[in-house]
């Protein structure tokens, strides 16, 4: 069973370019708050592609991940571009900067890699870590996904595959009711289910697939 640290030691698991949705999230933050620089937390930063892009824009970036290898890769990228962000190795449910109120937090393609109890703890922690009016953006797996109900079910809607690059990693899938309940303490700004139906595929197409998968995208605000 590979750990996230082991996964990030392989080049194929490291993406180079920032996520388009993350860059648009930063645009939203810049239009929401007049102050500069903004304090933005890349929660589950992985190898750091989004953190570097935002730091290069001049904002104060805070990046955390459970993988030391991922965080080390981020630090090397920062050094090569002569920019800076604060980095920590920790679990997603922990805020290592307890006294910092963030303007924005995002967690892309990561928060669903957990049991529902830990996901709820993480969302609650993020709420406590934001300034009033602060924004949180996340993507989560949908029960409409073609991968739903595959692998061992360890709790309702949470499955673990025993094969493949993410063997042993829990994947929690959400329906609309559970998404709404998860963010009941927030103002939901945007909730979108992006459904992708694959009509024809070659064997193991997912290993080099340029297209997206079915998921939920959500943007929420902490109200005062």
Secondary structure, DSSP 8 states (H G I E B T S, - for coil): ---HHHHTTSGGG---S--HHHHHHHHHHHHH--SSS-EEEEET-TT-HHHHHHHTTT-EEEEEES-HHHHHHHHHHHHHHT---EEEE--TT--S-TT--EEEEEE-S-TTSS-HHHHHHHHHHHHHHEEEEEEEEEEEEETTSTTTT-SEEEETTEEE-SSSTTTT-EEEEE-HHHHHHHTTTSEEEEEEEE--------TTGGGG--S---EEEEEEE---
